[in-house]
Amino acid sequence: MGNIAPYAVSILLRLIYAVTNILTKVAFSQGTSTSVLVFYRHLIATVLLLPIAFAIERKTAPSLSFKVSLKLFVHALYGMSASTIIFYIGLNYTSATSASAVINLLPVLTFFLAVLFGMETLNLNRTHGIVKVSGLVLCSIGVVVLALYLGPELKLFIHHDLFHHTSHTGTNSSRKWILGIVLQSFADLMWALWAVLQGQLLAEYPSKVLNTTIQIVFATVQSFLMALLIERDFSRWKLSLDVSLVAIMYSGITLAILSYLQIWLVDKRGPVFLSMTVPLTLVITIILTFMIGEAVTLGSVISGVLMVGGLYNVLWGKRIEQVAMSMQGEDGEKVACLDLEEQEMAASVPTAQD
């Protein structure tokens, strides 16, 4: 049962992400403000997480200095509030499928940022280094294909739209589509930077639950101020019983759940396992999109395949490197053992002559 749990949790994670992308895209198509949705999403997550964090950490929580608070605020700004608004603006210009395809960039960008910060290695003179770079190239080609090539729409036998909204290909110009892909890719870069720097932040403030909760609280305040600046029409702040409310409630509740599940999964199986499950989001999104009668463009599928290939190339290169380092370690141990045997034999020679 313990071996099955990580796989079940990873599938649940990707299902949550896929449904979030589809629901938010439908909400935007029906006129929901992107910045207002982001604010309400963080607000709901804050209301859910604060009591839990207080109950778990109120006796063991480390003291919070002004310096650490400022760092948490900055990390929340670029890694949660601003990046989410940018990604959702991009989603508004594109589709749920494209959003799920672009998210495959995240582990790849995280790895190469880790290289820049000296946390990972990249040796272009070795096979694993070349394989890793080829993964980045494939992802880059995938983004270009996604931005410049829509292709024909693919549909199953379901010919009705469950949510009755117009197709993105008919409402968004090619310029907006390209801008949407660029914005989503930039948001991925911000999330990757956030992920890379979390290690240093956790070293300064080791409570994972409080660390995440405080950042979400800061993100709520930040997204509220951003929404005030972006959305001046206060009629769009009103909530009504429609798909927008469903999207807001769902994304807010799942944000709180995702924060815990991802930490649990990384703790149980490591970050590589979490990265390997990212392509499932695209697969699930395509299936769900077909099920609700929406079209999926051929360009989104092709680019998704390229980016998934790029992701697995990076993971494959990482695996080759780990195996090579393991073999070097074993060879080093063998050499050390041989040297020790030679020394013992050399020491025993005079005794034999006596």
VOBA-1610 file (N, C-alpha, C; in pm, whole numbers, padded with zeros to 5 digits, always signed):
BEGIN
Met+00083-00121+00000Met+00000+00000+00000Met+00086+00126+00000Gly+00198+00120+00076Gly+00289+00235+00084Gly+00353+00266-00049Asn+00377+00161-00131Asn+00438+00182-00262Asn+00340+00244-00362Ile+00211+00216-00344Ile+00109+00267-00436Ile+00076+00414-00406Ala+00085+00454-00280Ala+00043+00588-00237Ala+00109+00702-00316Pro+00243+00701-00337Pro+00303+00811-00414Pro+00249+00822-00556Tyr+00222+00707-00620Tyr+00167+00709-00757Tyr+00025+00764-00757Ala-00054+00724-00658Ala-00191+00774-00648Ala-00192+00925-00623Val-00104+00971-00535Val-00096+01114-00503Val-00050+01194-00625Ser+00047+01140-00701Ser+00097+01211-00820Ser-00012+01225-00926Ile-00092+01120-00944Ile-00204+01126-01039Ile-00308+01228-00991Leu-00335+01228-00861Leu-00429+01325-00804Leu-00379+01468-00825Leu-00249+01489-00804Leu-00190+01621-00825Leu-00212+01669-00967Arg-00182+01582-01063Arg-00193+01622-01205Arg-00338+01641-01245Leu-00428+01562-01187Leu-00571+01581-01214Leu-00618+01717-01163Ile-00570+01754-01044Ile-00606+01884-00986Ile-00557+01998-01076Tyr-00432+01988-01121Tyr-00376+02092-01208Tyr-00454+02101-01339Ala-00486+01986-01398Ala-00558+01985-01526Ala-00696+02049-01513Val-00770+02009-01409Val-00904+02065-01387Val-00896+02215-01358Thr-00793+02256-01283Thr-00774+02399-01255Thr-00756+02478-01383Asn-00671+02429-01473Asn-00647+02498-01600Asn-00776+02510-01682Ile-00852+02401-01688Ile-00976+02401-01767Ile-01080+02494-01706Leu-01101+02484-01575Leu-01202+02567-01509Leu-01168+02716-01518Thr-01043+02750-01494Thr-01005+02892-01500Thr-01015+02946-01642Lys-00980+02865-01741Lys-00994+02909-01879Lys-01141+02934-01913Val-01230+02846-01869Val-01374+02864-01893Val-01423+02990-01822Ala-01375+03012-01698Ala-01415+03131-01623Ala-01371+03259-01694Phe-01247+03258-01747Phe-01198+03376-01819Phe-01279+03399-01948Ser-01316+03289-02013Ser-01395+03300-02136Ser-01533+03360-02110Gln-01580+03345-01986Gln-01711+03400-01950Gln-01700+03536-01880Gly-01581+03596-01886Gly-01567+03734-01840Gly-01508+03754-01703Thr-01461+03651-01637Thr-01401+03666-01504Thr-01267+03739-01515Ser-01244+03833-01424Ser-01117+03906-01422Ser-01005+03816-01372Thr-00892+03814-01444Thr-00779+03729-01406Thr-00722+03768-01270Ser-00702+03898-01249Ser-00641+03944-01124Ser-00734+03922-01004Val-00864+03941-01025Val-00960+03918-00917Val-00965+03770-00880Leu-00964+03682-00980Leu-00965+03538-00952Leu-00841+03498-00872Val-00725+03553-00908Val-00601+03520-00836Val-00611+03564-00690Phe-00667+03684-00667Phe-00684+03734-00530Phe-00775+03642-00449Tyr-00893+03609-00503Tyr-00986+03523-00430Tyr-00926+03384-00407Arg-00850+03337-00504Arg-00787+03205-00489Arg-00693+03205-00369His-00606+03305-00360His-00513+03312-00247His-00586+03339-00116Leu-00694+03415-00120Leu-00770+03443+00001Leu-00830+03316+00060Ile-00888+03233-00027Ile-00946+03107+00019Ile-00838+03015+00076Ala-00724+03008+00007Ala-00613+02925+00056Ala-00563+02974+00191Thr-00558+03106+00210Thr-00515+03163+00338Thr-00611+03125+00451Val-00740+03138+00425Val-00842+03105+00526Val-00832+02958+00566Leu-00799+02871+00471Leu-00788+02728+00500Leu-00658+02691+00570Leu-00546+02753+00528Leu-00415+02712+00577Leu-00378+02774+00711Leu-00421+02896+00738Leu-00381+02964+00862Leu-00418+02885+00988Pro-00544+02839+01002Pro-00577+02762+01123Pro-00497+02633+01135Ile-00472+02567+01020Ile-00395+02442+01021Ile-00252+02468+01064Ala-00191+02572+01006Ala-00053+02606+01040Ala-00041+02646+01187Phe-00140+02720+01236Phe-00139+02763+01377Phe-00151+02642+01471Ala-00238+02550+01435Ala-00259+02431+01519Ala-00136+02342+01522Ile-00068+02330+01407Ile+00048+02239+01398Ile+00174+02301+01456Glu+00196+02429+01428Glu+00325+02492+01457Glu+00325+02591+01572Arg+00213+02611+01643Arg+00207+02720+01742Arg+00306+02699+01858Lys+00343+02575+01887Lys+00435+02550+01998Lys+00580+02533+01952Thr+00598+02492+01828Thr+00733+02462+01779Thr+00783+02561+01676Ala+00704+02661+01640Ala+00741+02754+01533Ala+00864+02836+01572Pro+00963+02845+01483Pro+01079+02930+01512Pro+01041+03077+01506Ser+01117+03159+01575Ser+01088+03304+01575Ser+01109+03361+01435Leu+01027+03460+01402Leu+01028+03519+01267Leu+01087+03659+01275Ser+01208+03675+01222Ser+01275+03805+01224Ser+01225+03892+01107Phe+01256+04022+01115Phe+01214+04114+01007Phe+01283+04077+00876Lys+01409+04036+00884Lys+01486+04000+00765Lys+01422+03881+00694Val+01386+03777+00770Val+01323+03659+00713Val+01185+03693+00658Ser+01111+03777+00730Ser+00978+03820+00684Ser+00987+03891+00550Leu+01089+03976+00536Leu+01109+04049+00410Leu+01140+03953+00296Lys+01222+03852+00325Lys+01254+03752+00223Lys+01130+03673+00182Leu+01050+03635+00279Leu+00925+03563+00250Leu+00832+03649+00165Phe+00829+03779+00195Phe+00745+03872+00118Phe+00791+03879-00028Val+00922+03890-00048Val+00976+03900-00185Val+00953+03770-00262His+00977+03655-00195His+00954+03526-00260His+00807+03509-00298Ala+00718+03554-00211Ala+00574+03546-00242Ala+00538+03636-00359Leu+00606+03750-00369Leu+00575+03847-00475Leu+00603+03791-00614Tyr+00727+03741-00633Tyr+00761+03693-00768Tyr+00721+03547-00790Gly+00713+03468-00680Gly+00688+03325-00695Gly+00544+03282-00682Met+00457+03371-00631Met+00317+03334-00612Met+00220+03433-00676Ser+00218+03556-00625Ser+00116+03651-00671Ser+00141+03698-00815Ala+00257+03759-00841Ala+00285+03814-00974Ala+00291+03705-01080Ser+00359+03596-01049Ser+00374+03487-01147Ser+00240+03424-01183Thr+00152+03408-01083Thr+00021+03348-01109Thr-00066+03439-01196Ile-00063+03570-01167Ile-00138+03665-01250Ile-00086+03663-01394Ile+00045+03663-01409Ile+00105+03660-01544Ile+00065+03532-01617Phe+00071+03418-01547Phe+00036+03291-01610Phe-00111+03289-01651Tyr-00199+03342-01565Tyr-00342+03341-01595Tyr-00378+03440-01706Ile-00306+03551-01717Ile-00326+03640-01832Ile-00290+03566-01960Gly-00179+03490-01954Gly-00140+03409-02069Gly-00244+03302-02101Leu-00300+03240-01996Leu-00404+03139-02015Leu-00528+03201-02080Asn-00559+03323-02042Asn-00674+03394-02100Asn-00657+03414-02251Tyr-00533+03427-02296Tyr-00505+03447-02438Tyr-00490+03316-02515Thr-00474+03204-02445Thr-00446+03078-02513Thr-00552+02973-02479Ser-00508+02857-02429Ser-00601+02748-02397Ser-00549+02668-02279Ala-00636+02586-02222Ala-00597+02501-02110Ala-00492+02399-02153Thr-00504+02351-02277Thr-00407+02253-02328Thr-00268+02314-02341Ser-00262+02436-02393Ser-00132+02503-02407Ser-00069+02529-02270Ala-00153+02566-02172Ala-00102+02590-02037Ala-00042+02463-01978Ser-00109+02350-02002Ser-00059+02221-01951Ser+00066+02177-02027Ala+00080+02220-02152Ala+00200+02187-02230Ala+00318+02269-02181Val+00296+02399-02161Val+00404+02489-02120Val+00457+02454-01982Ile+00372+02398-01895Ile+00414+02366-01759Ile+00526+02262-01757Asn+00544+02189-01870Asn+00654+02093-01878Asn+00790+02162-01879Leu+00791+02293-01905Leu+00916+02369-01900Leu+00968+02383-01757Leu+00878+02379-01661Leu+00913+02414-01523Leu+01030+02331-01466Pro+01025+02196-01471Pro+01138+02120-01417Pro+01269+02146-01493Val+01258+02166-01625Val+01378+02191-01707Val+01440+02325-01671Leu+01357+02429-01661Leu+01407+02562-01623Leu+01462+02560-01482Thr+01398+02484-01393Thr+01447+02473-01255Thr+01587+02413-01253Phe+01608+02309-01334Phe+01740+02245-01338Phe+01847+02342-01389Phe+01819+02411-01499Phe+01922+02499-01558Phe+01946+02623-01473Leu+01846+02670-01400Leu+01870+02778-01304Leu+01957+02728-01188Ala+01933+02602-01148Ala+02016+02542-01043Ala+02161+02532-01089Val+02183+02506-01218Val+02318+02504-01274Val+02383+02642-01263Leu+02306+02746-01300Leu+02357+02884-01294Leu+02394+02924-01151Phe+02318+02874-01053Phe+02343+02907-00913Phe+02445+02812-00849Gly+02501+02719-00928Gly+02602+02628-00878Gly+02549+02514-00794Met+02417+02489-00801Met+02356+02382-00724Met+02356+02250-00801Glu+02368+02256-00932Glu+02375+02138-01018Glu+02495+02152-01111Thr+02535+02041-01173Thr+02650+02043-01263Thr+02607+02018-01408Leu+02682+02074-01501Leu+02656+02052-01643Leu+02790+02045-01715Asn+02830+01922-01752Asn+02957+01899-01819Asn+02931+01862-01965Leu+02958+01957-02056Leu+02930+01935-02198Leu+03030+01840-02264Asn+03134+01803-02192Asn+03230+01706-02244Asn+03188+01562-02217Arg+03081+01545-02142Arg+03031+01412-02110Arg+02893+01392-02173Thr+02856+01265-02190Thr+02728+01231-02254Thr+02610+01290-02180His+02612+01281-02047His+02497+01330-01970His+02476+01481-01986Gly+02586+01556-02004Gly+02574+01700-02025Gly+02509+01732-02159Ile+02548+01657-02262Ile+02491+01678-02396Ile+02343+01642-02397Val+02308+01532-02329Val+02167+01490-02322Val+02082+01596-02252Lys+02135+01653-02144Lys+02061+01758-02072Lys+02036+01880-02160Val+02140+01923-02233Val+02126+02040-02321Val+02028+02010-02434Ser+02031+01886-02485Ser+01935+01849-02590Ser+01792+01858-02539Gly+01774+01830-02411Gly+01641+01845-02351Gly+01595+01990-02350Leu+01687+02081-02318Leu+01654+02224-02321Leu+01621+02269-02463Val+01696+02218-02560Val+01671+02253-02701Val+01533+02204-02744Leu+01498+02081-02708Leu+01366+02026-02743Leu+01254+02109-02681Cys+01273+02150-02555Cys+01171+02233-02489Cys+01158+02368-02558Ser+01270+02426-02599Ser+01267+02554-02668Ser+01194+02543-02801Ile+01221+02435-02875Ile+01152+02412-03002Ile+01002+02394-02976Gly+00969+02323-02867Gly+00828+02302-02833Gly+00756+02433-02806Val+00820+02525-02737Val+00760+02656-02709Val+00738+02734-02838Val+00838+02730-02928Val+00828+02801-03057Val+00713+02744-03140Val+00704+02610-03144Val+00595+02546-03219Val+00460+02585-03159Leu+00450+02584-03027Leu+00325+02619-02960Leu+00284+02763-02989Ala+00382+02852-02996Ala+00353+02993-03020Ala+00317+03022-03165Leu+00382+02954-03259Leu+00368+02990-03401Leu+00278+02898-03482Tyr+00245+02781-03428Tyr+00166+02685-03506Tyr+00047+02635-03425Leu-00072+02673-03467Leu-00193+02621-03403Leu-00235+02489-03465Gly-00241+02487-03599Gly-00282+02365-03668Gly-00432+02343-03661Pro-00478+02238-03721Pro-00623+02209-03720Pro-00672+02171-03582Glu-00801+02189-03558Glu-00861+02150-03431Glu-00897+02002-03433Leu-00866+01935-03323Leu-00897+01792-03309Leu-01015+01777-03216Lys-01116+01702-03258Lys-01234+01679-03175Lys-01275+01533-03180Leu-01339+01488-03073Leu-01396+01354-03072Leu-01539+01361-03124Phe-01617+01261-03095Phe-01753+01256-03147Phe-01850+01344-03069Ile-01803+01401-02957Ile-01888+01491-02879Ile-01884+01628-02946His-01994+01674-02997His-01995+01797-03075His-02056+01915-03001His-02091+01899-02874His-02146+02011-02799His-02045+02060-02697Asp-02048+02192-02670Asp-01961+02249-02569Asp-02035+02248-02436Leu-01978+02181-02337Leu-02042+02169-02208Leu-02065+02305-02143Phe-01967+02395-02159Phe-01977+02526-02094Phe-02023+02636-02190His-02050+02601-02314His-02108+02693-02412His-02031+02824-02423His-01903+02813-02455His-01828+02934-02484His-01751+02915-02612Thr-01714+03023-02672Thr-01652+03018-02804Thr-01511+02966-02796Ser-01467+02909-02907Ser-01332+02852-02913Ser-01228+02962-02911His-01114+02931-02850His-01009+03031-02840His-00951+03067-02976Thr-00954+02976-03069Thr-00894+03003-03198Thr-00975+03103-03278Gly-01102+03116-03244Gly-01185+03212-03316Gly-01189+03347-03251Thr-01153+03355-03125Thr-01166+03480-03052Thr-01033+03550-03028Asn-00925+03478-03027Asn-00795+03538-03000Asn-00713+03548-03127Ser-00653+03661-03148Ser-00567+03679-03264Ser-00437+03603-03242Ser-00363+03582-03352Ser-00236+03511-03342Ser-00137+03588-03255Arg-00147+03721-03256Arg-00058+03802-03173Arg-00084+03777-03024Lys-00212+03773-02987Lys-00247+03745-02848Lys-00206+03604-02807Trp-00220+03510-02899Trp-00179+03372-02871Trp-00030+03366-02841Ile+00052+03429-02925Ile+00197+03431-02904Ile+00230+03498-02772Leu+00164+03612-02744Leu+00187+03682-02618Leu+00150+03593-02500Gly+00041+03518-02515Gly+00000+03427-02408Gly+00103+03321-02379Ile+00162+03263-02484Ile+00266+03161-02465Ile+00389+03221-02400Val+00427+03341-02443Val+00543+03409-02384Val+00520+03437-02236Leu+00400+03485-02201Leu+00368+03513-02061Leu+00369+03386-01976Gln+00312+03278-02029Gln+00312+03152-01955Gln+00454+03100-01935Ser+00537+03112-02036Ser+00677+03068-02025Ser+00753+03152-01923Phe+00727+03283-01924Phe+00792+03373-01827Phe+00748+03340-01685Ala+00619+03309-01668Ala+00569+03269-01536Ala+00637+03141-01490Asp+00658+03047-01582Asp+00730+02924-01549Asp+00871+02955-01500Leu+00937+03051-01566Leu+01072+03092-01525Leu+01071+03149-01383Met+00969+03227-01351Met+00957+03284-01216Met+00934+03174-01113Trp+00849+03077-01147Trp+00824+02965-01056Trp+00949+02881-01037Ala+01026+02863-01146Ala+01150+02785-01137Ala+01250+02854-01044Leu+01262+02987-01057Leu+01351+03063-00969Leu+01307+03050-00824Trp+01176+03057-00802Trp+01121+03042-00668Trp+01157+02905-00611Ala+01142+02800-00693Ala+01171+02663-00647Ala+01318+02647-00612Val+01407+02705-00693Val+01551+02693-00670Val+01591+02761-00540Leu+01532+02877-00512Leu+01571+02955-00394Leu+01502+02913-00266Gln+01406+02819-00276Gln+01335+02775-00156Gln+01427+02702-00058Gly+01528+02634-00112Gly+01621+02561-00025Gly+01692+02655+00072Gln+01741+02768+00020Gln+01807+02867+00105Gln+01710+02927+00206Leu+01587+02951+00160Leu+01487+03010+00248Leu+01448+02914+00362Leu+01436+02787+00328Leu+01403+02686+00430Leu+01516+02669+00530Ala+01639+02692+00486Ala+01752+02685+00577Ala+01744+02796+00683Glu+01691+02912+00643Glu+01677+03024+00736Glu+01550+03013+00821Tyr+01444+02958+00759Tyr+01318+02939+00832Tyr+01265+02799+00802Pro+01306+02699+00881Pro+01288+02558+00846Pro+01145+02504+00853Ser+01052+02576+00909Ser+00916+02525+00919Ser+00849+02528+00781Lys+00829+02411+00720Lys+00772+02406+00585Lys+00628+02455+00582Val+00550+02416+00683Val+00409+02455+00685Val+00394+02606+00700Leu+00464+02663+00798Leu+00456+02807+00820Leu+00520+02885+00707Asn+00629+02834+00654Asn+00697+02898+00541Asn+00600+02917+00425Thr+00531+02809+00388Thr+00434+02814+00278Thr+00316+02902+00312Thr+00263+02888+00434Thr+00144+02963+00475Thr+00170+03113+00477Ile+00283+03154+00533Ile+00316+03297+00540Ile+00330+03355+00400Gln+00393+03279+00310Gln+00406+03327+00172Gln+00270+03343+00105Ile+00179+03250+00132Ile+00044+03260+00073Ile-00031+03379+00132Val-00012+03407+00262Val-00074+03526+00324Val-00021+03653+00257Phe+00110+03660+00240Phe+00169+03775+00171Phe+00116+03786+00027Ala+00106+03671-00040Ala+00058+03669-00178Ala-00086+03718-00187Thr-00166+03690-00083Thr-00304+03737-00080Thr-00309+03889-00077Val-00228+03949+00010Val-00223+04096+00019Val-00171+04156-00111Gln-00067+04095-00166Gln-00007+04146-00290Gln-00105+04137-00407Ser-00171+04022-00419Ser-00265+04005-00531Ser-00386+04097-00517Phe-00424+04129-00393Phe-00533+04225-00371Phe-00494+04363-00422Leu-00372+04407-00389Leu-00325+04538-00435Leu-00309+04541-00587Met-00259+04431-00644Met-00245+04422-00790Met-00382+04426-00858Ala-00478+04354-00799Ala-00613+04352-00856Ala-00677+04491-00851Leu-00650+04566-00745Leu-00702+04703-00735Leu-00646+04791-00847Leu-00519+04770-00880Leu-00456+04849-00986Leu-00502+04805-01124Ile-00519+04674-01143Ile-00551+04621-01276Ile-00701+04630-01305Glu-00783+04592-01207Glu-00928+04584-01229Glu-00999+04698-01157Arg-01028+04805-01229Arg-01095+04922-01170Arg-01247+04910-01173Asp-01298+04816-01253Asp-01443+04795-01262Asp-01486+04702-01148Phe-01541+04760-01040Phe-01570+04681-00920Phe-01690+04588-00939Ser-01764+04604-01048Ser-01872+04509-01076Ser-01816+04371-01106Arg-01691+04364-01152Arg-01628+04236-01184Arg-01571+04167-01060Trp-01579+04235-00946Trp-01536+04175-00821Trp-01648+04095-00757Lys-01771+04117-00802Lys-01886+04050-00742Lys-01889+03902-00781Leu-01923+03817-00685Leu-01932+03674-00710Leu-02077+03634-00730Ser-02101+03548-00826Ser-02236+03497-00851Ser-02229+03346-00868Leu-02344+03281-00863Leu-02348+03135-00873Leu-02331+03091-01018Asp-02207+03085-01062Asp-02177+03041-01198Asp-02043+02969-01198Val-01991+02941-01317Val-01865+02868-01328Val-01748+02946-01270Ser-01759+03079-01267Ser-01652+03162-01209Ser-01635+03132-01060Leu-01747+03121-00989Leu-01742+03090-00846Leu-01685+02950-00824Val-01724+02856-00910Val-01671+02719-00902Val-01519+02721-00921Ala-01473+02796-01022Ala-01330+02805-01051Ala-01254+02866-00934Ile-01310+02973-00875Ile-01245+03041-00762Ile-01237+02949-00641Met-01350+02886-00606Met-01352+02798-00490Met-01260+02679-00510Tyr-01268+02619-00628Tyr-01186+02500-00656Tyr-01037+02534-00652Ser-00998+02641-00720Ser-00855+02675-00727Ser-00801+02717-00591Gly-00885+02784-00509Gly-00841+02823-00376Gly-00824+02705-00283Ile-00920+02614-00284Ile-00913+02494-00198Ile-00797+02405-00241Thr-00783+02385-00371Thr-00675+02297-00420Thr-00537+02358-00400Leu-00528+02492-00400Leu-00399+02556-00371Leu-00350+02515-00233Ala-00441+02513-00137Ala-00406+02471-00002Ala-00367+02323+00001Ile-00441+02240-00073Ile-00413+02095-00077Ile-00281+02067-00148Leu-00258+02135-00261Leu-00136+02113-00339Leu-00012+02146-00259Ser-00020+02251-00176Ser+00096+02292-00096Ser+00143+02177-00008Tyr+00049+02103+00049Tyr+00085+01991+00136Tyr+00125+01867+00056Leu+00047+01833-00048Leu+00071+01709-00124Leu+00208+01710-00192Gln+00249+01825-00245Gln+00378+01831-00314Gln+00493+01814-00215Ile+00482+01875-00099Ile+00584+01858+00004Ile+00591+01711+00047Trp+00474+01648+00063Trp+00469+01506+00103Trp+00533+01417-00003Leu+00503+01445-00131Leu+00553+01361-00239Leu+00705+01374-00254Val+00755+01496-00243Val+00900+01518-00251Val+00970+01449-00135Asp+00908+01454-00017Asp+00966+01390+00101Asp+00971+01239+00086Lys+00867+01180+00021Lys+00858+01035+00007Lys+00943+00981-00109Arg+00940+01049-00224Arg+01005+00995-00344Arg+01107+01088-00409Gly+01120+01208-00359Gly+01220+01300-00413Gly+01168+01388-00524Pro+01241+01498-00556Pro+01196+01594-00657Pro+01194+01539-00799Val+01282+01442-00830Val+01286+01386-00965Val+01156+01312-00996Phe+01108+01235-00898Phe+00981+01164-00916Phe+00868+01262-00943Leu+00866+01373-00868Leu+00764+01476-00889Leu+00773+01533-01029Ser+00895+01558-01077Ser+00916+01613-01212Ser+00869+01516-01320Met+00893+01387-01297Met+00857+01287-01398Met+00706+01277-01419Thr+00627+01321-01320Thr+00482+01311-01332Thr+00419+01434-01399Val+00499+01538-01424Val+00446+01662-01483Val+00374+01639-01616Pro+00427+01556-01709Pro+00357+01535-01836Pro+00216+01479-01823Leu+00185+01416-01710Leu+00049+01365-01691Leu-00056+01477-01695Thr-00015+01598-01657Thr-00108+01712-01660Thr-00157+01737-01802Leu-00066+01730-01899Leu-00104+01751-02039Leu-00197+01640-02087Val-00162+01516-02054Val-00243+01402-02098Val-00385+01412-02041Ile-00394+01440-01911Ile-00525+01449-01845Ile-00604+01568-01900Thr-00536+01680-01925Thr-00603+01798-01980Thr-00663+01769-02117Ile-00588+01701-02202Ile-00638+01666-02337Ile-00761+01576-02326Ile-00754+01475-02238Ile-00868+01383-02220Ile-00992+01458-02171Leu-00974+01541-02068Leu-01087+01617-02013Leu-01142+01717-02113Thr-01053+01778-02190Thr-01096+01875-02292Thr-01183+01808-02396Phe-01142+01690-02439Phe-01224+01613-02533Phe-01359+01577-02471Met-01357+01540-02343Met-01479+01494-02277Met-01585+01604-02265Ile-01539+01730-02249Ile-01636+01839-02237Ile-01671+01900-02373Gly-01621+01836-02481Gly-01660+01880-02614Gly-01579+01995-02670Glu-01464+02024-02608Glu-01378+02131-02657Glu-01277+02078-02758Ala-01227+02167-02841Ala-01128+02128-02941Ala-00987+02142-02884Val-00899+02054-02929Val-00756+02062-02897Val-00682+02083-03028Thr-00595+02183-03034Thr-00523+02209-03159Thr-00407+02111-03175Leu-00378+02080-03300Leu-00267+01989-03330Leu-00135+02047-03283Gly-00121+02180-03294Gly+00003+02245-03250Gly+00029+02225-03102Ser-00078+02228-03022Ser-00062+02207-02877Ser-00014+02065-02847Val-00066+01968-02921Val-00026+01829-02900Val+00120+01808-02940Ile+00158+01860-03060Ile+00296+01843-03109Ile+00395+01910-03014Ser+00365+02034-02975Ser+00455+02106-02885Ser+00464+02037-02750Gly+00350+01984-02703Gly+00350+01911-02577Gly+00440+01789-02581Val+00435+01716-02692Val+00522+01598-02709Val+00669+01640-02707Leu+00701+01750-02775Leu+00840+01799-02779Leu+00888+01838-02639Met+00802+01908-02564Met+00842+01953-02430Met+00851+01836-02332Val+00762+01738-02347Val+00771+01618-02263Val+00902+01544-02295Gly+00935+01534-02425Gly+01061+01472-02465Gly+01181+01546-02407Gly+01174+01680-02409Gly+01282+01760-02352Gly+01297+01738-02203Leu+01183+01730-02133Leu+01186+01706-01989Leu+01251+01572-01958Tyr+01211+01466-02028Tyr+01266+01334-02000Tyr+01412+01323-02044Asn+01454+01403-02143Asn+01596+01406-02179Asn+01679+01461-02062Val+01629+01569-02001Val+01700+01626-01887Val+01705+01525-01772Leu+01593+01460-01744Leu+01589+01361-01637Leu+01677+01240-01670Trp+01681+01202-01798Trp+01767+01091-01841Trp+01914+01129-01823Gly+01950+01251-01864Gly+02087+01298-01846Gly+02127+01299-01700Lys+02032+01340-01615Lys+02057+01341-01471Lys+02080+01199-01420Arg+02004+01104-01472Arg+02019+00965-01431Arg+02155+00909-01475Ile+02195+00940-01598Ile+02325+00894-01649Ile+02437+00947-01561Glu+02426+01075-01521Glu+02527+01137-01436Glu+02534+01068-01301Gln+02419+01037-01244Gln+02416+00971-01113Gln+02480+00833-01119Val+02449+00758-01228Val+02507+00625-01245Val+02658+00634-01260Ala+02704+00733-01341Ala+02848+00751-01363Ala+02919+00785-01232Met+02860+00873-01153Met+02920+00910-01024Met+02922+00792-00928Ser+02817+00710-00934Ser+02811+00592-00849Ser+02921+00492-00886Met+02941+00474-01018Met+03045+00382-01065Met+03184+00434-01028Gln+03203+00566-01038Gln+03332+00624-01000Gln+03360+00601-00853Gly+03252+00614-00772Gly+03267+00590-00629Gly+03307+00447-00599Glu+03243+00352-00671Glu+03276+00210-00652Glu+03418+00181-00697Asp+03459+00242-00813Asp+03596+00222-00862Asp+03697+00278-00763Gly+03663+00392-00703Gly+03752+00452-00604Gly+03769+00363-00484Glu+03660+00299-00442Glu+03667+00207-00328Glu+03752+00085-00361Lys+03737+00034-00487Lys+03816-00082-00528Lys+03965-00049-00530Val+03999+00072-00585Val+04139+00114-00590Val+04196+00127-00449Ala+04114+00182-00358Ala+04159+00198-00220Ala+04184+00062-00156Cys+04096-00036-00185Cys+04112-00171-00131Cys+04239-00237-00185Leu+04265-00220-00317Leu+04385-00277-00378Leu+04511-00217-00319Asp+04507-00082-00300Asp+04623-00015-00240Asp+04648-00069-00100Leu+04542-00091-00024Leu+04555-00142+00112Leu+04612-00283+00112Glu+04567-00368+00016Glu+04620-00504+00006Glu+04768-00504-00030Glu+04807-00413-00123Glu+04948-00404-00163Glu+05035-00361-00045Gln+04981-00265+00034Gln+05057-00220+00151Gln+05074-00333+00252Glu+04966-00414+00271Glu+04976-00525+00365Glu+05074-00631+00315Met+05073-00656+00182Met+05164-00754+00126Met+05310-00706+00140Ala+05329-00577+00114Ala+05464-00520+00125Ala+05515-00527+00268Ala+05422-00506+00362Ala+05461-00511+00503Ala+05494-00653+00548Ser+05431-00751+00482Ser+05452-00891+00522Ser+05577-00953+00460Val+05639-00891+00359Val+05756-00948+00290Val+05874-00966+00382Pro+05918-00867+00460Pro+06033-00887+00549Pro+06011-00998+00649Thr+05889-01012+00697Thr+05860-01119+00793Thr+05881-01256+00732Ala+05845-01270+00605Ala+05861-01398+00535Ala+06008-01431+00518Gln+06091-01326+00489Gln+06235-01349+00467Gln+06302-01389+00597Asp+06257-01331+00710Asp+06315-01370+00839Asp+06290-01515+00868
//
